[in-house]
Amino acid sequence: MTDNNQTSKQNIISLFKDAVLGKQQDFTTGSIKKAIFMLSIPMILEMLMESIFALVDIIYVSRVSVNAVATVGLTESVLTLVYAVAIGLSMAATALVARRTGEKDSEGANQTAVQVIFLGIFVSILISIVGIVYPKEILQLMGGEPDLIAEGYGYTRVLLGGNITVMLLFLINAIFRGAGNASIAMWTLILSNGLNIILDPIFIFGLGPIPAYGVEGAAIATTIGRGTAVVSQLLVLFFGAGKIKLAVKDLVVRVSVMINLIKVSLGGIGQFIIGTSSWVFLMRIMSEFGSEVLAGYTIAIRIMMFTLMPAWGMSNAAATLVGQNLGANQPERAEKSVWITSKYCAIFMGVVSIVYLLFASTFLSWFSNNTEVVENGALCLQIMAAGYVAYAYGMVVIQSFNGSGDTKTPTYINLVCFWLFQLPFAYLMAITLNFGPIGVFLAITLAEVLIAVISIWLFRKGSWKTVQV
């Protein structure tokens, strides 16, 4: 029995090393559980690194002022619109690259990758112009108070002005994931966030000839870190050992590929614009209750992301498995992959929910000694954690639709659950019925539960198996 346990541990360690080093790239044959493990590990580590940075970043920013934390919350609620475009395009990139990879069409995968990058650059330039010219107006529109705007508009200007680094980091990593090169995506994000963690205190508080930029320094550090990672991604695409290998001759606009990419990405962009614009309006409602409540909400969301990111990692693994297996004409293997991944994700999220329900106040106290900030943040964390198991199923199944190229179904689900339910319910509870912030927290949790129920029901119908991209 001891020898068997030892052998099992050695096998797990060996698989872990292979997953991190990216040794397996074809997930259309062999054990499904092994495929999930090999894809999920680098994606989970990638997302964990992202959430660790988010927590470290907010720790540094919280030492500046309550306004600084609130500025981060307001700016990131606007930046989620950038994420909506980036994630929408990245879903199309993952679906198309995974499908071409499953079909063993390497040239088609390369062509898709180039068009994804071209689209990302074009969109990010438009957003940069708005962010650089109108940072104060953006914060004012979000309900920021005059002193908050005066202190924090530099953060907004730098982060939105340099959004090309966010855009390309998302898109190129989506290309890597679709091809099965999840470990490359992981290492580029480790580089990005590792630099962010090092540079954050330097630019926020100053060091030597570098002045203290305050909250604006956090944006400068983030942009430098992400920009460096994007350069490394491009080097891997042109000179690395991944499945996608680009050459100068590939850098041309291909109308048919571009149109197909836009067609698939529209659903993805639509679903995330619906979801993130809903988030923006929720943040606007929260701003009615003052900077302390807004700061508590912002910190709670950062803590939540620490555990939601690994769940997103598993969801992305499911999307890649669905895309590659549909490309290899194995729809039943694709479906089985989704249910196994969902089960693992639900177990993980269930354990985390118990921890958050018991120790929410303790976690909040690590980031702030303001009683009102801690109380509201802890309440937010506990209410949202109550729906964590539903979140797990909802995330995996929704991403699986996207991995198949069916980005329309999640768009309709988001429309119903966010715009027709979440926003009216949040306003009714928080403002009309005077429940305050708790009304917003309840709206978020109940909407996510509704998403899980509807998405599972539609996924079982199986129409996603026949989508052509």
C-alpha positions in Angstrom: 0.0 0.0 0.0 2.9 2.3 0.9 4.6 1.5 -2.4 1.4 2.3 -4.4 1.0 5.6 -2.6 4.7 6.5 -3.3 4.2 5.6 -7.0 1.1 7.7 -7.2 2.8 10.7 -5.7 5.7 10.3 -8.1 3.3 10.1 -11.0 1.5 13.3 -9.9 4.8 15.1 -9.5 5.9 14.0 -12.9 2.6 15.1 -14.5 2.8 18.4 -12.7 6.3 19.0 -14.1 5.1 18.0 -17.6 2.1 20.4 -17.3 4.2 23.3 -16.2 6.8 22.7 -18.9 4.1 22.2 -21.6 5.2 18.7 -22.8 1.7 17.6 -23.9 -0.1 19.7 -26.6 -2.6 17.3 -28.2 -5.6 16.7 -26.0 -7.8 14.8 -28.4 -6.6 11.4 -27.4 -5.8 9.5 -24.2 -7.1 10.0 -20.6 -9.5 12.9 -20.3 -8.6 13.4 -16.6 -5.0 13.7 -17.6 -5.8 16.2 -20.3 -7.8 18.3 -17.8 -4.8 18.1 -15.4 -2.2 19.0 -18.0 -4.2 22.0 -19.2 -5.6 23.2 -15.9 -2.4 23.3 -13.9 -0.6 26.0 -15.9 -3.9 27.9 -16.4 -4.6 27.8 -12.6 -1.0 28.9 -11.8 -1.4 31.6 -14.4 -4.6 32.9 -12.9 -3.3 32.5 -9.3 -0.3 34.7 -10.3 -2.8 37.3 -11.6 -4.9 37.2 -8.4 -1.8 37.4 -6.2 -0.7 40.5 -8.0 -4.2 42.0 -7.6 -4.0 41.4 -3.8 -0.4 42.8 -3.5 -1.4 45.8 -5.6 -4.4 46.7 -3.4 -2.2 46.2 -0.3 0.2 48.9 -1.5 -2.5 51.2 -2.8 -4.5 50.9 0.5 -1.4 52.5 2.2 -1.9 55.6 0.1 -5.5 56.5 1.1 -9.1 55.4 1.0 -9.6 57.5 -2.1 -6.7 55.7 -3.8 -8.5 52.3 -3.3 -11.8 53.8 -4.5 -10.0 55.2 -7.5 -8.7 51.7 -8.4 -12.3 50.3 -8.0 -13.9 53.0 -10.2 -11.1 52.8 -12.9 -11.2 49.0 -13.1 -14.9 49.0 -13.4 -14.4 51.2 -16.5 -11.4 49.1 -17.6 -13.7 46.0 -17.6 -15.1 47.4 -20.8 -11.6 47.0 -22.3 -11.6 43.5 -20.8 -14.9 42.9 -22.5 -13.4 43.5 -25.9 -10.2 41.7 -25.0 -11.9 38.7 -23.5 -14.5 38.6 -26.3 -11.8 38.5 -28.9 -9.8 36.0 -26.8 -12.7 33.6 -26.7 -12.9 33.7 -30.5 -9.1 33.3 -30.7 -9.1 30.3 -28.3 -12.1 28.7 -30.1 -10.7 29.1 -33.7 -7.1 28.2 -32.8 -8.3 25.2 -30.8 -10.5 24.1 -33.7 -7.7 24.5 -36.3 -5.3 22.7 -33.9 -7.8 19.8 -33.6 -8.1 19.7 -37.4 -4.2 19.6 -37.6 -4.4 22.8 -39.7 -1.3 24.7 -38.5 -1.4 27.3 -41.3 -5.0 28.2 -40.4 -4.1 28.6 -36.7 -1.2 30.9 -37.6 -3.4 33.1 -39.8 -6.0 33.3 -37.0 -3.3 34.4 -34.6 -2.1 37.3 -36.8 -5.6 38.6 -37.4 -6.4 38.5 -33.6 -3.3 40.7 -32.9 -4.2 43.2 -35.6 -7.7 43.6 -34.2 -6.4 44.0 -30.7 -4.0 46.8 -31.7 -6.7 48.7 -33.6 -9.2 48.6 -30.8 -6.7 49.5 -28.1 -5.5 52.6 -29.9 -9.1 53.9 -29.9 -9.5 53.3 -26.2 -6.1 54.9 -25.4 -7.1 58.2 -27.0 -10.3 58.4 -24.8 -8.3 57.4 -21.7 -5.5 59.9 -22.2 -7.8 62.9 -23.1 -10.7 62.3 -20.6 -9.5 60.7 -17.4 -11.2 63.2 -15.1 -14.4 63.1 -16.9 -14.5 59.3 -16.7 -14.1 59.3 -12.9 -16.7 62.0 -12.6 -19.1 60.0 -14.7 -18.6 57.1 -12.4 -19.6 59.2 -9.4 -16.1 60.0 -8.0 -16.0 62.9 -5.5 -13.9 65.9 -6.4 -11.0 65.1 -4.1 -10.9 61.5 -5.4 -10.7 62.7 -9.0 -7.9 65.2 -8.2 -5.9 62.4 -6.5 -6.6 59.6 -8.8 -7.1 60.8 -12.4 -3.4 60.0 -13.2 -4.0 56.3 -12.4 -7.0 56.3 -14.8 -5.0 58.1 -17.6 -2.0 55.8 -17.4 -4.0 52.5 -17.2 -6.5 53.3 -20.0 -3.8 55.1 -22.1 -1.6 52.0 -21.9 -4.5 49.5 -22.4 -2.7 48.0 -25.4 -0.6 46.0 -23.0 -3.7 44.5 -21.4 -5.3 43.8 -24.7 -2.4 42.0 -26.3 -1.5 40.1 -23.1 -5.1 38.7 -23.1 -5.2 37.9 -26.8 -1.8 36.3 -27.3 -2.3 34.1 -24.2 -5.6 33.1 -25.6 -3.8 32.0 -28.8 -1.4 30.0 -26.8 -4.2 28.3 -24.8 -6.1 27.4 -27.9 -3.0 25.7 -29.4 -2.6 23.7 -26.1 0.5 25.8 -25.1 -1.0 26.7 -21.7 2.4 26.7 -20.0 3.7 29.5 -22.3 0.7 31.6 -21.3 1.5 30.9 -17.7 5.1 31.9 -17.9 4.4 35.2 -19.6 1.9 36.1 -16.9 4.3 35.2 -14.2 6.8 37.5 -15.9 4.2 40.3 -16.1 3.0 40.1 -12.6 6.4 39.4 -11.1 7.6 42.7 -12.5 4.4 44.4 -11.3 5.0 43.2 -7.7 8.6 44.4 -7.8 7.8 47.8 -9.4 4.7 48.6 -7.5 6.3 49.9 -4.3 9.0 51.7 -6.2 6.7 53.8 -8.3 4.0 54.2 -5.6 6.3 55.3 -2.7 9.4 56.3 -4.7 13.0 55.0 -4.6 16.2 56.9 -5.4 15.7 59.1 -8.4 12.2 57.7 -9.0 9.6 60.0 -7.3 6.6 58.8 -5.3 3.7 58.8 -7.8 1.1 57.6 -5.3 -1.8 55.6 -6.8 -0.6 56.6 -10.3 2.6 54.7 -9.7 0.5 51.5 -9.5 -0.7 52.1 -13.0 2.8 52.8 -14.3 4.2 49.6 -12.7 1.3 47.5 -14.2 1.8 49.0 -17.7 5.6 48.3 -17.6 5.1 44.8 -16.4 2.5 43.9 -18.9 4.4 45.6 -21.7 7.5 43.5 -21.0 5.4 40.4 -21.0 3.8 41.3 -24.4 7.3 41.7 -25.9 8.2 38.2 -24.6 5.0 36.8 -26.1 5.8 38.2 -29.5 9.3 36.7 -29.3 7.8 33.3 -28.5 5.4 33.6 -31.4 8.1 34.3 -33.9 11.1 32.4 -32.5 9.8 30.0 -29.8 8.9 26.3 -29.6 5.1 26.6 -29.4 2.7 25.2 -31.9 2.0 28.7 -33.4 5.1 29.8 -35.4 4.8 33.2 -37.2 7.0 34.7 -39.8 7.1 38.1 -41.4 5.2 36.8 -44.4 2.2 36.0 -42.1 1.8 39.7 -41.2 -0.9 40.5 -43.8 -4.6 41.2 -43.4 -6.6 38.2 -44.5 -10.1 39.4 -45.1 -11.9 36.0 -44.9 -10.1 35.0 -41.7 -10.7 38.4 -40.2 -14.4 38.3 -41.0 -14.7 34.8 -39.5 -12.9 36.0 -36.3 -15.1 39.1 -36.0 -18.2 36.9 -36.5 -17.3 34.6 -33.7 -15.9 37.3 -31.4 -19.1 39.5 -31.7 -21.0 37.1 -29.4 -18.1 37.0 -27.0 -17.7 40.8 -26.9 -21.5 41.1 -26.6 -21.7 38.8 -23.6 -18.9 40.5 -21.7 -20.1 44.0 -22.6 -23.4 43.0 -21.1 -21.7 41.5 -18.0 -19.1 44.2 -17.5 -21.5 47.2 -18.2 -23.7 45.6 -15.5 -20.7 45.6 -13.2 -20.1 49.3 -14.0 -23.7 50.2 -13.1 -23.4 48.2 -9.9 -20.2 50.1 -9.0 -22.2 53.3 -9.7 -24.9 52.2 -7.3 -22.2 51.4 -4.7 -20.7 54.9 -5.0 -23.9 56.3 -3.6 -22.9 54.9 -0.2 -19.5 56.7 0.1 -15.8 55.9 -0.4 -15.5 53.6 2.7 -18.3 51.3 1.4 -16.8 51.5 -2.1 -13.3 50.7 -0.8 -14.7 47.6 1.2 -16.4 46.4 -2.0 -13.2 46.8 -4.1 -11.1 44.9 -1.5 -13.6 42.1 -1.3 -13.7 41.7 -5.0 -9.9 41.5 -5.1 -9.9 38.8 -2.4 -12.6 36.9 -4.4 -10.5 37.1 -7.5 -7.8 35.1 -5.7 -10.1 32.1 -5.8 -12.2 32.9 -8.9 -9.0 33.0 -11.0 -8.1 29.4 -10.5 -11.7 28.5 -11.3 -11.3 30.5 -14.5 -8.2 28.5 -15.2 -10.2 25.3 -15.1 -12.9 26.9 -17.2 -10.3 27.9 -19.9 -9.0 24.3 -19.8 -12.6 23.1 -20.6 -12.9 25.6 -23.4 -9.6 24.3 -25.0 -10.7 20.7 -24.6 -14.1 21.4 -26.2 -12.5 23.2 -29.2 -9.8 20.7 -29.9 -12.1 17.7 -29.6 -14.8 19.2 -31.8 -12.0 19.9 -34.3 -11.1 16.2 -34.1 -14.8 15.1 -34.5 -15.1 13.8 -31.0 -18.1 15.7 -29.5 -18.9 13.1 -26.8 -15.3 13.4 -25.5 -15.7 17.2 -25.5 -18.9 16.9 -23.4 -17.4 14.4 -21.0 -14.5 16.8 -20.5 -16.9 19.6 -19.4 -18.7 17.6 -16.8 -15.5 16.2 -15.2 -14.0 19.7 -15.1 -17.2 21.2 -13.6 -17.1 18.6 -10.8 -13.5 19.4 -9.9 -14.1 23.1 -10.0 -17.2 22.8 -7.8 -15.3 20.8 -5.2 -12.6 23.5 -5.1 -15.1 26.4 -4.9 -17.2 24.7 -2.2 -14.1 24.4 0.1 -13.2 28.1 -0.6 -16.8 29.2 0.2 -16.6 27.7 3.7 -13.3 29.5 4.4 -14.7 32.8 3.3 -18.0 32.4 5.2 -16.0 31.8 8.4 -13.1 34.2 8.1 -14.3 37.1 5.9 -13.7 39.8 8.5 -10.2 38.5 9.2 -9.2 38.7 5.5 -10.6 42.2 5.1 -8.7 43.4 8.2 -5.4 42.5 6.4 -6.1 45.2 3.9 -7.7 48.0 6.0 -8.1 49.0 9.7 -11.1 51.2 8.8 -14.1 49.6 10.6 -16.7 50.5 8.0 -14.5 49.3 5.1 -14.0 45.9 6.9 -17.6 45.5 7.8 -19.0 46.1 4.3 -16.2 44.2 2.6 -16.7 41.2 4.8 -20.5 41.2 4.2 -19.9 41.4 0.5 -17.4 38.4 0.6 -19.8 36.2 2.7 -22.9 36.8 0.6 -21.0 36.1 -2.7 -19.2 33.1 -1.3 -22.7 31.5 -0.6 -23.1 31.0 -4.3 -19.6 29.7 -5.1 -20.6 26.2 -6.1 -23.0 27.6 -8.6 -20.3 30.0 -9.9 -18.1 26.9 -10.6 -20.6 25.2 -12.8 -21.7 28.4 -14.5 -18.1 29.4 -15.3 -17.1 26.1 -16.8 -20.2 25.6 -18.8 -20.3 29.1 -20.2 -16.6 28.9 -21.2 -17.4 25.5 -22.8 -20.0 27.1 -25.0 -17.4 29.7 -26.0 -14.8 27.0 -26.7 -17.1 25.4 -29.2 -17.5 28.7 -31.0 -21.1 29.2 -29.8 -20.6 32.6 -28.3 -24.3 33.6 -28.9 -25.9 31.4 -26.3 -23.8 32.9 -23.3 -24.7 36.4 -24.7 -28.4 35.7 -24.3 -27.9 34.1 -20.9 -26.0 37.2 -19.7 -28.6 39.5 -21.2 -31.4 37.9 -19.2 -29.4 37.3 -15.9 -27.5 40.6 -15.8 -29.6 43.3 -17.5 -33.1 41.9 -16.9 -32.5 40.5 -13.4 -29.4 41.7 -11.7 -29.5 45.4 -12.3 -33.2 46.0 -11.6 -33.0 43.8 -8.5 -29.9 45.6 -7.2 -31.5 49.0 -7.7 -34.8 47.9 -6.1 -33.1 46.4 -3.0 -30.3 48.9 -2.5 -32.0 52.2 -3.4 -35.8 51.8 -3.5 -36.2 49.5 -0.5 -33.2 51.0 1.4 -31.3 47.8 2.0 -28.1 49.6 1.0 -25.0 47.7 -0.1 -26.5 44.3 0.9 -29.0 44.7 -2.0 -26.1 44.9 -4.5 -24.3 41.9 -3.0 -27.5 39.8 -3.1 -28.1 40.8 -6.7 -24.6 39.6 -7.7 -24.9 36.2 -6.1 -28.5 35.4 -7.2 -27.6 36.4 -10.8 -24.7 34.0 -10.9 -26.8 31.2 -9.5 -29.4 31.9 -12.3 -26.6 31.8 -14.9 -25.5 28.3 -13.7 -29.0 26.9 -13.8 -29.8 28.2 -17.3 -26.4 27.4 -18.8 -26.5 23.8 -17.6 -30.1 23.4 -19.0 -29.1 24.7 -22.4 -25.7 22.8 -22.5 -27.5 19.5 -22.0 -29.5 20.2 -25.2 -26.3 19.7 -27.2 -26.7 22.2 -30.0 -23.2 23.5 -29.4 -21.8 20.3 -30.8 -22.9 21.2 -34.3 -21.4 24.8 -34.4 -19.1 25.4 -37.4 -16.3 27.9 -37.1 
